[in-house]
Amino acid sequence: MTMPQAPAAPVTYQPTPITVTAIDVPFTRLVGFFFKAALAAIPALIAVALVVKLIGAILFFGFGAWRYGFMGGPFGWL
């Protein structure tokens, strides 16, 4: 019966440095990409605005509503 061979020594990976000198993109494709990115930013902006508004409402009714007299605070309707 033969003994199993020991695994070979691991090979170390030495990455070679790469320098990008130019990216060749036609102007019309680049304009199209930026136009699509601008259109995609509109729903994202609406979603962020709704989240910020929700957080602001939670903070206002959690802290500020009592101070400004809403919900029966100590200062009345100022």
C-alpha positions, 0 to 999 in steps of 0.5 A: 500500500502506498502512502498518499502524497503531501500536497504541493506547496501553495503558490503565492500570487504576485499581482502585477501593477496595471496602469490605465492610460485611456478609456475610449468611449464615444461621446454619444454613448457617454451622454446617453449614460449620463442622461439615464443616470440623471433619470434614475436619480429622480426616483431615488431623490423622491425616496430619500425625501420621503425617508427624511420627511418620515424621520422628521415627522417622528422626531417632531411628534416625539420631541417638538410637538410637546414644546410647541403646544400640539398634542396638549403640551404645557405651552398651549397653542403658541 
